[in-house]
Amino acid sequence: MSKIRVGILFGGKSAEHEVSLQSAQNIIDAIDKSKYDVTLIGIDKAGHWRLYDSSRFLLNSNDPRRITLNKTGREVALVPGAGVGQLLEITGRKSGAGIDVIFPVLHGPYGEDGTVQGLLKLADLPFVGAGVLGSAVGMDKDVTKRLLRDAGIPIAGFLTCSKWDQAAARFDEAVQKLGLPLFVKPANAGSSVGVSKVVNEEQFTAALAEAFCFDTKVLIEECITGRELECAVLGNEAPVASSIGEIAAQREFYSYEAKYIDEAGAVLTIPAELPAAAAARIQALAVRAFQTLCCEGMARVDFFLTKDNQAVVNEINTIPGFTAVSMYPKLWEVSGISYGELIDKLIQLALERQVRERQLKTSYHKP
């Protein structure tokens, strides 16, 4: 049997570019080379797509603060059209890199928000993870919360503020509705980018300015005091939940630095110490959230567990981190699926979905 040709797509224009590079490196190292031929497609911060050799695509790969894409790759573009599945060099020549399936390892806007997923659908290329709709609603924390709330899934209280109407975001009103402290965060970002914890009006004003650097819509959110738990979900029509992990942040909250830079920034406990009934309840909620938000393939659902054992959904990540310290692969490893096996399952789920979608009619003729 010939190998499956996998395009690993990473980098991107978002503030989580560096996290994506770390995730991609781990996937490239772990993927079964006897089963898959790998093509590396890096997107730089200006949005240029380049083909890379596996040995020379990263600079400063051991430093999460300075890691960056090499600029020596051949610039390419993806050509839409059923059955093409080809990358073209900007010169107009075929790149020679035929692709059967794409593994996007893109975190944040321009990669996790449905934009790339739409392009891949136009190119008729199967891809790992949620489709256009699931990616878009999972990226937007405001829309996520509205859908979860309407489905009866517990969430933290929140207010939404748009950049063109930010004068309407009043500290005293937010405190009256949500209490103190408050969290202020961009609606469309991940990895705790642009997130601030505030306890007074001066901090509130500064936090809004910081969050609006990353998005035109900002969430003002109630602070939930409780244990931080995470659950991984895997599957298409019949998703399943992993064991549950717990994060004990060693900083004021689980910030970007605590997640990716400071090795002592958080203590991870996998599996979390929970009664069986509580764990089962959180796993069921994770699957419900996954399905409510129209997700497929994979996602990580993050929770708070309050002192009175109420589970509150914090957010969902449709392309969770795949770095060496990321929870998604670690949760499945404890649940009995190794890193390499997880990559294989995700690729197979992508191919299965493409088969299912290609069976749908695209023409209608009345009898």
Steps between C-alpha positions, in 0.01 A plus 500: 500500500623849418550746782237762582631846410445734796549875481577648842389864498643722773608849600236752395428868548364487855663592830528125565743451209784387726281247682402354162867453407561307821192282442600427141851395600360240739255360246770478234726312740226257608311420178550146365738551205442140384131582442506868405698714258519844660499836325577802719308818419590799714303826502699803608356797689442685173286213373745351246486120457832320454614141457770394742751225548453327837855572610505874431156646555549650850750739652557516878281191541604449863401851609120561518561877513714514185378205294428604143452368147796486267445723195669273249196290405347499152193724492185315395123542473216250536289467186124456555317245289367150550764233477792741456660453839809678374720782613633734233817697534453873455686465170201299374676163499358204689683451826506123460348464847179306443292492818227262618412664832595815693582510871452865602703591807392862498392666825284811515365724220587422137526129574273382780205726414364337184698706248752232407234231535293678234797518266571130546138412425517703180816309409314172569766396749404309815640652818536416867268666749180700499343628180424861408205546737644319802831682460336842472265468798766329712743786436258777595457486879191722485320271252624191685349621825168593340462154345604316816265714710208425266581128524477515878873445553635701799733790414645804681308828481628737231457829316615578145652825376579604141792724412277760333286517814759452772392817681190301598716260706463648847695361793226566756237327284726198445567471872129526581417217258805277537674590825875523564754400391426501125674349202532698177596309186486520121197310369704334223834391641645212695798403714401779743626761252378846600329376819505712817366457851373828645389622841466878447397753235855593401584136428168461318579783259849364434365147451248616239776680309717186513221268385400733215855469365411142404133515402213737421275324752583451867349285772461622859457190709404400852784345702413144598693374801570131471724226371607528133425176316539398136349216299592390148237388248567283194268388221250600233146362531570314825754709696658366819660679795841439652606485861493838672805709580547776754711814473624678809639833375800622698435857385194717562325317215587257220666756274686463168832500688378230739386284207796522265803678647530452876559129564393555861196706400249224568471157657311245289327203662381228261264345578347752738402377843122489469219273617388270219156662483645851469743388228220332304287814525782720366573256215131501401497882507813509283334284234180708519696822451691342208175403327317824583776699330495273190857379554661200332830317527644650814458766765603570857229625735613704802303511826490655843384277785363714784519420870143369489601264213327692221676458164510819291622497138766766447579453130567255219811468283438341160874479419649447845871528561717206397823607667698265722320637807152543349201346674317358198756231407588443866136434588468239226831341594366440853177373340693237304572670165864588434606823328570319173173303514309822567642661186400191302144501637455869421614452141267202457207703638575770242503248214179336623321834509608575143357167381171580674479851354582385148190279509277807522328617182614829348230512230124488522272372225128470555359162396 
